[in-house]
Amino acid sequence: MSALPPAAGIDLSGRVAVVTGATRGIGRAVAAALKAAGCVTVGVARRVDGDALAADVSREEDVRGLADHVARCHGRVDIVVNCAGINVREPFRAVTAEHFDAVLGTNLRGTLLVMQAMVPLLEAAGGGSIINMTSLMAHVGNPFQSAYAASKGAVAMLTRVAAVELGPLGIRVNAVTPGYIDTPLTRALWAHEPFRRHAVAHTPLGRLGTPEDVVGAVLFLASSLSAFVTGQILVVDGGYLAGDPQLVPPWSGPSPQADA
């Protein structure tokens, strides 16, 4: 089944959005969907591609420059989506301090810095919505993901704490947990056919997700449809975390003990 059109049924006309990691994968799809929904969208990426601004979200000076640019050009922000992320896959005993710091620097520190820098601009708009990206690795301990899992688990808790503190300002803070999504960050995994088959087999909907599959959740959290939703982690994983479909035996009718 194909994904819904990116802006189906949601009108965000006149709002200003900032999207980090906006030139690849989920970030790119989110930025395009927000534009289609009527947002003035400021895309941010470490490697510039197209209209995105160049900024490394792990660097305070870059984030301050981003906030200054948005304040100067737009005067406010209504929606912030933190999609910037990196991963280094290696065994736990091989994780280096350099790799650990790099992954947490972008995924966790970058999320914190962008959130902090955007709060005054969200206040100027009278409140708004921050949407962070976590991961399945924030919920399950997959091997070779020590730094990434640590960063995304921390983002989930950072989201909840920020929701509590920023709620009185009219700022909602939520996160989206994508499942196994086919993006440039994960493409090397899907080229390994046994792993691809395993991921699909353990996803009840029977396929990998696409960046567009994540867009609907982001648009919902960005819009007034979620006006009373904050501090939540919305999982978009095709059912992966709900259970293992391979453990469910084939079923062709009522159980003999259905009336017991």
VEXLUM-276125 format. One record per residue (C-alpha): x, z, y; residue number from 1; residue in three letters. Coordinates in steps of 0.25 Angstrom, whole numbers, always signed. Each point is the difference from the previous one (the first is absolute). Layout:
// VEXLUM-276125
<node><c1>X</c1><c3>Z</c3><c2>Y</c2><k>NUM</k><r>ALA</r></node>
...
// end
This chain:
// VEXLUM-276125
<node><c1>+0</c1><c3>+0</c3><c2>+0</c2><k>1</k><r>MET</r></node>
<node><c1>+6</c1><c3>-4</c3><c2>+14</c2><k>2</k><r>SER</r></node>
<node><c1>+1</c1><c3>+10</c3><c2>+11</c2><k>3</k><r>ALA</r></node>
<node><c1>-10</c1><c3>+1</c3><c2>+11</c2><k>4</k><r>LEU</r></node>
<node><c1>+3</c1><c3>-7</c3><c2>+13</c2><k>5</k><r>PRO</r></node>
<node><c1>+10</c1><c3>+9</c3><c2>+8</c2><k>6</k><r>PRO</r></node>
<node><c1>-9</c1><c3>+4</c3><c2>+11</c2><k>7</k><r>ALA</r></node>
<node><c1>-13</c1><c3>-1</c3><c2>-8</c2><k>8</k><r>ALA</r></node>
<node><c1>-11</c1><c3>+8</c3><c2>+7</c2><k>9</k><r>GLY</r></node>
<node><c1>+9</c1><c3>+8</c3><c2>+9</c2><k>10</k><r>ILE</r></node>
<node><c1>+2</c1><c3>-3</c3><c2>+15</c2><k>11</k><r>ASP</r></node>
<node><c1>+12</c1><c3>+7</c3><c2>+7</c2><k>12</k><r>LEU</r></node>
<node><c1>-1</c1><c3>-9</c3><c2>+13</c2><k>13</k><r>SER</r></node>
<node><c1>+8</c1><c3>+5</c3><c2>+12</c2><k>14</k><r>GLY</r></node>
<node><c1>+8</c1><c3>+11</c3><c2>-8</c2><k>15</k><r>ARG</r></node>
<node><c1>+15</c1><c3>+1</c3><c2>-1</c2><k>16</k><r>VAL</r></node>
<node><c1>+7</c1><c3>+1</c3><c2>-13</c2><k>17</k><r>ALA</r></node>
<node><c1>+15</c1><c3>+2</c3><c2>-4</c2><k>18</k><r>VAL</r></node>
<node><c1>+4</c1><c3>-4</c3><c2>-14</c2><k>19</k><r>VAL</r></node>
<node><c1>+14</c1><c3>+3</c3><c2>-5</c2><k>20</k><r>THR</r></node>
<node><c1>+6</c1><c3>-8</c3><c2>-11</c2><k>21</k><r>GLY</r></node>
<node><c1>-9</c1><c3>-11</c3><c2>+5</c2><k>22</k><r>ALA</r></node>
<node><c1>+8</c1><c3>-13</c3><c2>-5</c2><k>23</k><r>THR</r></node>
<node><c1>-1</c1><c3>+2</c3><c2>-15</c2><k>24</k><r>ARG</r></node>
<node><c1>-10</c1><c3>+4</c3><c2>-11</c2><k>25</k><r>GLY</r></node>
<node><c1>-10</c1><c3>+10</c3><c2>+4</c2><k>26</k><r>ILE</r></node>
<node><c1>+4</c1><c3>+2</c3><c2>+14</c2><k>27</k><r>GLY</r></node>
<node><c1>-1</c1><c3>-15</c3><c2>+3</c2><k>28</k><r>ARG</r></node>
<node><c1>-14</c1><c3>-1</c3><c2>-7</c2><k>29</k><r>ALA</r></node>
<node><c1>-5</c1><c3>+13</c3><c2>+8</c2><k>30</k><r>VAL</r></node>
<node><c1>+5</c1><c3>-6</c3><c2>+14</c2><k>31</k><r>ALA</r></node>
<node><c1>-7</c1><c3>-13</c3><c2>-3</c2><k>32</k><r>ALA</r></node>
<node><c1>-13</c1><c3>+7</c3><c2>-4</c2><k>33</k><r>ALA</r></node>
<node><c1>+0</c1><c3>+9</c3><c2>+13</c2><k>34</k><r>LEU</r></node>
<node><c1>+2</c1><c3>-13</c3><c2>+8</c2><k>35</k><r>LYS</r></node>
<node><c1>-11</c1><c3>-7</c3><c2>-7</c2><k>36</k><r>ALA</r></node>
<node><c1>-9</c1><c3>+13</c3><c2>+3</c2><k>37</k><r>ALA</r></node>
<node><c1>+3</c1><c3>-2</c3><c2>+15</c2><k>38</k><r>GLY</r></node>
<node><c1>+12</c1><c3>+10</c3><c2>+2</c2><k>39</k><r>CYS</r></node>
<node><c1>+11</c1><c3>-2</c3><c2>+9</c2><k>40</k><r>VAL</r></node>
<node><c1>+11</c1><c3>+2</c3><c2>-10</c2><k>41</k><r>THR</r></node>
<node><c1>+14</c1><c3>+4</c3><c2>+2</c2><k>42</k><r>VAL</r></node>
<node><c1>+8</c1><c3>-3</c3><c2>-12</c2><k>43</k><r>GLY</r></node>
<node><c1>+14</c1><c3>+7</c3><c2>-3</c2><k>44</k><r>VAL</r></node>
<node><c1>+11</c1><c3>-4</c3><c2>-10</c2><k>45</k><r>ALA</r></node>
<node><c1>+14</c1><c3>+3</c3><c2>-1</c2><k>46</k><r>ARG</r></node>
<node><c1>+2</c1><c3>-15</c3><c2>-3</c2><k>47</k><r>ARG</r></node>
<node><c1>-7</c1><c3>-8</c3><c2>+10</c2><k>48</k><r>VAL</r></node>
<node><c1>-9</c1><c3>-11</c3><c2>-5</c2><k>49</k><r>ASP</r></node>
<node><c1>-10</c1><c3>-7</c3><c2>+9</c2><k>50</k><r>GLY</r></node>
<node><c1>-6</c1><c3>+8</c3><c2>+11</c2><k>51</k><r>ASP</r></node>
<node><c1>+4</c1><c3>+14</c3><c2>-5</c2><k>52</k><r>ALA</r></node>
<node><c1>+9</c1><c3>+9</c3><c2>+8</c2><k>53</k><r>LEU</r></node>
<node><c1>+13</c1><c3>+4</c3><c2>-5</c2><k>54</k><r>ALA</r></node>
<node><c1>+1</c1><c3>+15</c3><c2>-3</c2><k>55</k><r>ALA</r></node>
<node><c1>+6</c1><c3>+9</c3><c2>-11</c2><k>56</k><r>ASP</r></node>
<node><c1>-10</c1><c3>+11</c3><c2>-1</c2><k>57</k><r>VAL</r></node>
<node><c1>+11</c1><c3>+10</c3><c2>-6</c2><k>58</k><r>SER</r></node>
<node><c1>+7</c1><c3>-1</c3><c2>+14</c2><k>59</k><r>ARG</r></node>
<node><c1>-6</c1><c3>+9</c3><c2>+11</c2><k>60</k><r>GLU</r></node>
<node><c1>+5</c1><c3>-9</c3><c2>+11</c2><k>61</k><r>GLU</r></node>
<node><c1>-7</c1><c3>-12</c3><c2>-6</c2><k>62</k><r>ASP</r></node>
<node><c1>-13</c1><c3>+8</c3><c2>-2</c2><k>63</k><r>VAL</r></node>
<node><c1>+1</c1><c3>+5</c3><c2>+14</c2><k>64</k><r>ARG</r></node>
<node><c1>+2</c1><c3>-15</c3><c2>+5</c2><k>65</k><r>GLY</r></node>
<node><c1>-12</c1><c3>-4</c3><c2>-8</c2><k>66</k><r>LEU</r></node>
<node><c1>-9</c1><c3>+11</c3><c2>+6</c2><k>67</k><r>ALA</r></node>
<node><c1>+5</c1><c3>-4</c3><c2>+14</c2><k>68</k><r>ASP</r></node>
<node><c1>-3</c1><c3>-15</c3><c2>-3</c2><k>69</k><r>HIS</r></node>
<node><c1>-14</c1><c3>+3</c3><c2>-4</c2><k>70</k><r>VAL</r></node>
<node><c1>-3</c1><c3>+10</c3><c2>+11</c2><k>71</k><r>ALA</r></node>
<node><c1>+5</c1><c3>-10</c3><c2>+10</c2><k>72</k><r>ARG</r></node>
<node><c1>-8</c1><c3>-12</c3><c2>-5</c2><k>73</k><r>CYS</r></node>
<node><c1>-12</c1><c3>+7</c3><c2>-5</c2><k>74</k><r>HIS</r></node>
<node><c1>-1</c1><c3>+14</c3><c2>+5</c2><k>75</k><r>GLY</r></node>
<node><c1>-6</c1><c3>+5</c3><c2>-13</c2><k>76</k><r>ARG</r></node>
<node><c1>-1</c1><c3>-1</c3><c2>-15</c2><k>77</k><r>VAL</r></node>
<node><c1>-12</c1><c3>+1</c3><c2>-9</c2><k>78</k><r>ASP</r></node>
<node><c1>+5</c1><c3>-2</c3><c2>-13</c2><k>79</k><r>ILE</r></node>
<node><c1>+14</c1><c3>+2</c3><c2>-7</c2><k>80</k><r>VAL</r></node>
<node><c1>+3</c1><c3>-5</c3><c2>-14</c2><k>81</k><r>VAL</r></node>
<node><c1>+14</c1><c3>+4</c3><c2>-6</c2><k>82</k><r>ASN</r></node>
<node><c1>+3</c1><c3>-10</c3><c2>-10</c2><k>83</k><r>CYS</r></node>
<node><c1>+15</c1><c3>-1</c3><c2>+2</c2><k>84</k><r>ALA</r></node>
<node><c1>+7</c1><c3>+4</c3><c2>-13</c2><k>85</k><r>GLY</r></node>
<node><c1>+12</c1><c3>-2</c3><c2>-9</c2><k>86</k><r>ILE</r></node>
<node><c1>+4</c1><c3>+4</c3><c2>-15</c2><k>87</k><r>ASN</r></node>
<node><c1>+13</c1><c3>+1</c3><c2>-8</c2><k>88</k><r>VAL</r></node>
<node><c1>-3</c1><c3>+1</c3><c2>-15</c2><k>89</k><r>ARG</r></node>
<node><c1>+11</c1><c3>+8</c3><c2>-7</c2><k>90</k><r>GLU</r></node>
<node><c1>+0</c1><c3>+11</c3><c2>-11</c2><k>91</k><r>PRO</r></node>
<node><c1>-1</c1><c3>+14</c3><c2>+5</c2><k>92</k><r>PHE</r></node>
<node><c1>+14</c1><c3>+4</c3><c2>-3</c2><k>93</k><r>ARG</r></node>
<node><c1>+5</c1><c3>-13</c3><c2>+7</c2><k>94</k><r>ALA</r></node>
<node><c1>-7</c1><c3>+3</c3><c2>+13</c2><k>95</k><r>VAL</r></node>
<node><c1>+10</c1><c3>+0</c3><c2>+12</c2><k>96</k><r>THR</r></node>
<node><c1>-2</c1><c3>+8</c3><c2>+13</c2><k>97</k><r>ALA</r></node>
<node><c1>+1</c1><c3>-13</c3><c2>+7</c2><k>98</k><r>GLU</r></node>
<node><c1>-11</c1><c3>-7</c3><c2>-7</c2><k>99</k><r>HIS</r></node>
<node><c1>-9</c1><c3>+13</c3><c2>+0</c2><k>100</k><r>PHE</r></node>
<node><c1>+2</c1><c3>+1</c3><c2>+15</c2><k>101</k><r>ASP</r></node>
<node><c1>-3</c1><c3>-15</c3><c2>+3</c2><k>102</k><r>ALA</r></node>
<node><c1>-13</c1><c3>+1</c3><c2>-8</c2><k>103</k><r>VAL</r></node>
<node><c1>-5</c1><c3>+13</c3><c2>+6</c2><k>104</k><r>LEU</r></node>
<node><c1>+5</c1><c3>-5</c3><c2>+14</c2><k>105</k><r>GLY</r></node>
<node><c1>-9</c1><c3>-12</c3><c2>+0</c2><k>106</k><r>THR</r></node>
<node><c1>-12</c1><c3>+5</c3><c2>-9</c2><k>107</k><r>ASN</r></node>
<node><c1>-1</c1><c3>+14</c3><c2>+5</c2><k>108</k><r>LEU</r></node>
<node><c1>+8</c1><c3>+2</c3><c2>+13</c2><k>109</k><r>ARG</r></node>
<node><c1>-5</c1><c3>-13</c3><c2>+5</c2><k>110</k><r>GLY</r></node>
<node><c1>-14</c1><c3>+3</c3><c2>-3</c2><k>111</k><r>THR</r></node>
<node><c1>+2</c1><c3>+14</c3><c2>+8</c2><k>112</k><r>LEU</r></node>
<node><c1>+7</c1><c3>-6</c3><c2>+12</c2><k>113</k><r>LEU</r></node>
<node><c1>-11</c1><c3>-11</c3><c2>+1</c2><k>114</k><r>VAL</r></node>
<node><c1>-11</c1><c3>+10</c3><c2>-1</c2><k>115</k><r>MET</r></node>
<node><c1>+6</c1><c3>+9</c3><c2>+10</c2><k>116</k><r>GLN</r></node>
<node><c1>+3</c1><c3>-11</c3><c2>+10</c2><k>117</k><r>ALA</r></node>
<node><c1>-14</c1><c3>-6</c3><c2>-1</c2><k>118</k><r>MET</r></node>
<node><c1>-8</c1><c3>+13</c3><c2>+2</c2><k>119</k><r>VAL</r></node>
<node><c1>+1</c1><c3>+0</c3><c2>+16</c2><k>120</k><r>PRO</r></node>
<node><c1>-5</c1><c3>-15</c3><c2>-1</c2><k>121</k><r>LEU</r></node>
<node><c1>-11</c1><c3>+4</c3><c2>-9</c2><k>122</k><r>LEU</r></node>
<node><c1>-4</c1><c3>+11</c3><c2>+9</c2><k>123</k><r>GLU</r></node>
<node><c1>+0</c1><c3>-10</c3><c2>+11</c2><k>124</k><r>ALA</r></node>
<node><c1>-11</c1><c3>-8</c3><c2>-8</c2><k>125</k><r>ALA</r></node>
<node><c1>-8</c1><c3>+13</c3><c2>-2</c2><k>126</k><r>GLY</r></node>
<node><c1>+4</c1><c3>+1</c3><c2>-14</c2><k>127</k><r>GLY</r></node>
<node><c1>+2</c1><c3>-10</c3><c2>-12</c2><k>128</k><r>GLY</r></node>
<node><c1>+5</c1><c3>-2</c3><c2>-14</c2><k>129</k><r>SER</r></node>
<node><c1>+13</c1><c3>+1</c3><c2>-7</c2><k>130</k><r>ILE</r></node>
<node><c1>+1</c1><c3>-6</c3><c2>-13</c2><k>131</k><r>ILE</r></node>
<node><c1>+13</c1><c3>+3</c3><c2>-9</c2><k>132</k><r>ASN</r></node>
<node><c1>+4</c1><c3>-7</c3><c2>-13</c2><k>133</k><r>MET</r></node>
<node><c1>+3</c1><c3>+8</c3><c2>-12</c2><k>134</k><r>THR</r></node>
<node><c1>+2</c1><c3>-5</c3><c2>-14</c2><k>135</k><r>SER</r></node>
<node><c1>-4</c1><c3>+3</c3><c2>-15</c2><k>136</k><r>LEU</r></node>
<node><c1>+14</c1><c3>+7</c3><c2>+0</c2><k>137</k><r>MET</r></node>
<node><c1>-6</c1><c3>+11</c3><c2>+9</c2><k>138</k><r>ALA</r></node>
<node><c1>-9</c1><c3>+3</c3><c2>-12</c2><k>139</k><r>HIS</r></node>
<node><c1>+8</c1><c3>-3</c3><c2>-13</c2><k>140</k><r>VAL</r></node>
<node><c1>+14</c1><c3>+2</c3><c2>-3</c2><k>141</k><r>GLY</r></node>
<node><c1>+5</c1><c3>-14</c3><c2>-4</c2><k>142</k><r>ASN</r></node>
<node><c1>+15</c1><c3>-1</c3><c2>-4</c2><k>143</k><r>PRO</r></node>
<node><c1>+10</c1><c3>-6</c3><c2>+9</c2><k>144</k><r>PHE</r></node>
<node><c1>-8</c1><c3>+3</c3><c2>+13</c2><k>145</k><r>GLN</r></node>
<node><c1>+6</c1><c3>+14</c3><c2>+4</c2><k>146</k><r>SER</r></node>
<node><c1>+2</c1><c3>-3</c3><c2>+15</c2><k>147</k><r>ALA</r></node>
<node><c1>-12</c1><c3>-9</c3><c2>+1</c2><k>148</k><r>TYR</r></node>
<node><c1>-10</c1><c3>+10</c3><c2>-7</c2><k>149</k><r>ALA</r></node>
<node><c1>+6</c1><c3>+11</c3><c2>+9</c2><k>150</k><r>ALA</r></node>
<node><c1>-2</c1><c3>-7</c3><c2>+12</c2><k>151</k><r>SER</r></node>
<node><c1>-15</c1><c3>-5</c3><c2>-3</c2><k>152</k><r>LYS</r></node>
<node><c1>-4</c1><c3>+14</c3><c2>-5</c2><k>153</k><r>GLY</r></node>
<node><c1>+5</c1><c3>+6</c3><c2>+13</c2><k>154</k><r>ALA</r></node>
<node><c1>-8</c1><c3>-11</c3><c2>+8</c2><k>155</k><r>VAL</r></node>
<node><c1>-12</c1><c3>+5</c3><c2>-7</c2><k>156</k><r>ALA</r></node>
<node><c1>+2</c1><c3>+14</c3><c2>+4</c2><k>157</k><r>MET</r></node>
<node><c1>+4</c1><c3>-4</c3><c2>+14</c2><k>158</k><r>LEU</r></node>
<node><c1>-13</c1><c3>-8</c3><c2>+1</c2><k>159</k><r>THR</r></node>
<node><c1>-8</c1><c3>+13</c3><c2>-3</c2><k>160</k><r>ARG</r></node>
<node><c1>+8</c1><c3>+9</c3><c2>+9</c2><k>161</k><r>VAL</r></node>
<node><c1>-1</c1><c3>-10</c3><c2>+12</c2><k>162</k><r>ALA</r></node>
<node><c1>-15</c1><c3>-2</c3><c2>-3</c2><k>163</k><r>ALA</r></node>
<node><c1>-2</c1><c3>+15</c3><c2>+2</c2><k>164</k><r>VAL</r></node>
<node><c1>+8</c1><c3>+1</c3><c2>+13</c2><k>165</k><r>GLU</r></node>
<node><c1>-5</c1><c3>-13</c3><c2>+6</c2><k>166</k><r>LEU</r></node>
<node><c1>-14</c1><c3>+1</c3><c2>-3</c2><k>167</k><r>GLY</r></node>
<node><c1>-4</c1><c3>+8</c3><c2>+12</c2><k>168</k><r>PRO</r></node>
<node><c1>+6</c1><c3>-11</c3><c2>+9</c2><k>169</k><r>LEU</r></node>
<node><c1>-10</c1><c3>-10</c3><c2>-7</c2><k>170</k><r>GLY</r></node>
<node><c1>+12</c1><c3>-6</c3><c2>-8</c2><k>171</k><r>ILE</r></node>
<node><c1>-3</c1><c3>-3</c3><c2>-15</c2><k>172</k><r>ARG</r></node>
<node><c1>+11</c1><c3>-1</c3><c2>-10</c2><k>173</k><r>VAL</r></node>
<node><c1>-2</c1><c3>-6</c3><c2>-13</c2><k>174</k><r>ASN</r></node>
<node><c1>+9</c1><c3>-7</c3><c2>-11</c2><k>175</k><r>ALA</r></node>
<node><c1>-2</c1><c3>-11</c3><c2>-10</c2><k>176</k><r>VAL</r></node>
<node><c1>+6</c1><c3>+0</c3><c2>-13</c2><k>177</k><r>THR</r></node>
<node><c1>+2</c1><c3>-14</c3><c2>-5</c2><k>178</k><r>PRO</r></node>
<node><c1>+1</c1><c3>-3</c3><c2>-15</c2><k>179</k><r>GLY</r></node>
<node><c1>+8</c1><c3>-10</c3><c2>-7</c2><k>180</k><r>TYR</r></node>
<node><c1>+0</c1><c3>-11</c3><c2>+11</c2><k>181</k><r>ILE</r></node>
<node><c1>+8</c1><c3>-13</c3><c2>+0</c2><k>182</k><r>ASP</r></node>
<node><c1>+8</c1><c3>+0</c3><c2>+12</c2><k>183</k><r>THR</r></node>
<node><c1>+15</c1><c3>-4</c3><c2>+4</c2><k>184</k><r>PRO</r></node>
<node><c1>+4</c1><c3>+15</c3><c2>-2</c2><k>185</k><r>LEU</r></node>
<node><c1>-5</c1><c3>+0</c3><c2>-15</c2><k>186</k><r>THR</r></node>
<node><c1>+2</c1><c3>-15</c3><c2>-3</c2><k>187</k><r>ARG</r></node>
<node><c1>+12</c1><c3>+2</c3><c2>-9</c2><k>188</k><r>ALA</r></node>
<node><c1>-8</c1><c3>+10</c3><c2>-9</c2><k>189</k><r>LEU</r></node>
<node><c1>-11</c1><c3>-11</c3><c2>-2</c2><k>190</k><r>TRP</r></node>
<node><c1>+11</c1><c3>-10</c3><c2>-4</c2><k>191</k><r>ALA</r></node>
<node><c1>+2</c1><c3>+10</c3><c2>-12</c2><k>192</k><r>HIS</r></node>
<node><c1>-11</c1><c3>-5</c3><c2>-9</c2><k>193</k><r>GLU</r></node>
<node><c1>-1</c1><c3>+13</c3><c2>-9</c2><k>194</k><r>PRO</r></node>
<node><c1>-1</c1><c3>+9</c3><c2>+12</c2><k>195</k><r>PHE</r></node>
<node><c1>-10</c1><c3>-10</c3><c2>+6</c2><k>196</k><r>ARG</r></node>
<node><c1>-9</c1><c3>+0</c3><c2>-13</c2><k>197</k><r>ARG</r></node>
<node><c1>+1</c1><c3>+16</c3><c2>+0</c2><k>198</k><r>HIS</r></node>
<node><c1>-4</c1><c3>+2</c3><c2>+14</c2><k>199</k><r>ALA</r></node>
<node><c1>-12</c1><c3>-10</c3><c2>-2</c2><k>200</k><r>VAL</r></node>
<node><c1>-4</c1><c3>+6</c3><c2>-13</c2><k>201</k><r>ALA</r></node>
<node><c1>+0</c1><c3>+14</c3><c2>+6</c2><k>202</k><r>HIS</r></node>
<node><c1>-9</c1><c3>-4</c3><c2>+12</c2><k>203</k><r>THR</r></node>
<node><c1>-15</c1><c3>+0</c3><c2>-4</c2><k>204</k><r>PRO</r></node>
<node><c1>-3</c1><c3>-12</c3><c2>+9</c2><k>205</k><r>LEU</r></node>
<node><c1>+10</c1><c3>-8</c3><c2>-8</c2><k>206</k><r>GLY</r></node>
<node><c1>+9</c1><c3>-6</c3><c2>+11</c2><k>207</k><r>ARG</r></node>
<node><c1>+11</c1><c3>+3</c3><c2>+10</c2><k>208</k><r>LEU</r></node>
<node><c1>-5</c1><c3>+3</c3><c2>+14</c2><k>209</k><r>GLY</r></node>
<node><c1>+2</c1><c3>-9</c3><c2>+12</c2><k>210</k><r>THR</r></node>
<node><c1>+3</c1><c3>+4</c3><c2>+14</c2><k>211</k><r>PRO</r></node>
<node><c1>-14</c1><c3>-4</c3><c2>+4</c2><k>212</k><r>GLU</r></node>
<node><c1>-5</c1><c3>+10</c3><c2>-10</c2><k>213</k><r>ASP</r></node>
<node><c1>+5</c1><c3>+11</c3><c2>+9</c2><k>214</k><r>VAL</r></node>
<node><c1>-5</c1><c3>-6</c3><c2>+13</c2><k>215</k><r>VAL</r></node>
<node><c1>-15</c1><c3>+5</c3><c2>-2</c2><k>216</k><r>GLY</r></node>
<node><c1>+4</c1><c3>+14</c3><c2>-1</c2><k>217</k><r>ALA</r></node>
<node><c1>+9</c1><c3>-1</c3><c2>+12</c2><k>218</k><r>VAL</r></node>
<node><c1>-11</c1><c3>-6</c3><c2>+8</c2><k>219</k><r>LEU</r></node>
<node><c1>-10</c1><c3>+11</c3><c2>-4</c2><k>220</k><r>PHE</r></node>
<node><c1>+9</c1><c3>+11</c3><c2>+4</c2><k>221</k><r>LEU</r></node>
<node><c1>+3</c1><c3>-7</c3><c2>+13</c2><k>222</k><r>ALA</r></node>
<node><c1>-14</c1><c3>-2</c3><c2>+4</c2><k>223</k><r>SER</r></node>
<node><c1>-12</c1><c3>+9</c3><c2>+4</c2><k>224</k><r>SER</r></node>
<node><c1>-5</c1><c3>-1</c3><c2>-15</c2><k>225</k><r>LEU</r></node>
<node><c1>+10</c1><c3>+11</c3><c2>-3</c2><k>226</k><r>SER</r></node>
<node><c1>-3</c1><c3>+8</c3><c2>+13</c2><k>227</k><r>ALA</r></node>
<node><c1>-1</c1><c3>+13</c3><c2>-8</c2><k>228</k><r>PHE</r></node>
<node><c1>+11</c1><c3>-3</c3><c2>-10</c2><k>229</k><r>VAL</r></node>
<node><c1>+14</c1><c3>+7</c3><c2>+2</c2><k>230</k><r>THR</r></node>
<node><c1>+11</c1><c3>+6</c3><c2>-8</c2><k>231</k><r>GLY</r></node>
<node><c1>-4</c1><c3>-9</c3><c2>-12</c2><k>232</k><r>GLN</r></node>
<node><c1>+9</c1><c3>-9</c3><c2>-10</c2><k>233</k><r>ILE</r></node>
<node><c1>-8</c1><c3>-12</c3><c2>-3</c2><k>234</k><r>LEU</r></node>
<node><c1>+5</c1><c3>-6</c3><c2>-13</c2><k>235</k><r>VAL</r></node>
<node><c1>-1</c1><c3>-15</c3><c2>-2</c2><k>236</k><r>VAL</r></node>
<node><c1>+5</c1><c3>-2</c3><c2>-14</c2><k>237</k><r>ASP</r></node>
<node><c1>-10</c1><c3>-8</c3><c2>-9</c2><k>238</k><r>GLY</r></node>
<node><c1>-2</c1><c3>+13</c3><c2>-7</c2><k>239</k><r>GLY</r></node>
<node><c1>+14</c1><c3>+3</c3><c2>-4</c2><k>240</k><r>TYR</r></node>
<node><c1>+0</c1><c3>+15</c3><c2>+3</c2><k>241</k><r>LEU</r></node>
<node><c1>-14</c1><c3>+2</c3><c2>-6</c2><k>242</k><r>ALA</r></node>
<node><c1>+5</c1><c3>-1</c3><c2>-14</c2><k>243</k><r>GLY</r></node>
<node><c1>+7</c1><c3>-9</c3><c2>-10</c2><k>244</k><r>ASP</r></node>
<node><c1>-10</c1><c3>-11</c3><c2>-6</c2><k>245</k><r>PRO</r></node>
<node><c1>+10</c1><c3>-2</c3><c2>-12</c2><k>246</k><r>GLN</r></node>
<node><c1>-4</c1><c3>+14</c3><c2>-4</c2><k>247</k><r>LEU</r></node>
<node><c1>-15</c1><c3>-3</c3><c2>-1</c2><k>248</k><r>VAL</r></node>
<node><c1>-4</c1><c3>-6</c3><c2>-13</c2><k>249</k><r>PRO</r></node>
<node><c1>-8</c1><c3>-12</c3><c2>-1</c2><k>250</k><r>PRO</r></node>
<node><c1>-15</c1><c3>+3</c3><c2>+2</c2><k>251</k><r>TRP</r></node>
<node><c1>-12</c1><c3>-9</c3><c2>-5</c2><k>252</k><r>SER</r></node>
<node><c1>-11</c1><c3>+10</c3><c2>+0</c2><k>253</k><r>GLY</r></node>
<node><c1>-5</c1><c3>+14</c3><c2>+2</c2><k>254</k><r>PRO</r></node>
<node><c1>+8</c1><c3>+11</c3><c2>-7</c2><k>255</k><r>SER</r></node>
<node><c1>-6</c1><c3>+5</c3><c2>-13</c2><k>256</k><r>PRO</r></node>
<node><c1>+0</c1><c3>+14</c3><c2>+7</c2><k>257</k><r>GLN</r></node>
<node><c1>-5</c1><c3>-5</c3><c2>+14</c2><k>258</k><r>ALA</r></node>
<node><c1>-13</c1><c3>+9</c3><c2>-2</c2><k>259</k><r>ASP</r></node>
<node><c1>+8</c1><c3>+12</c3><c2>-4</c2><k>260</k><r>ALA</r></node>
// end
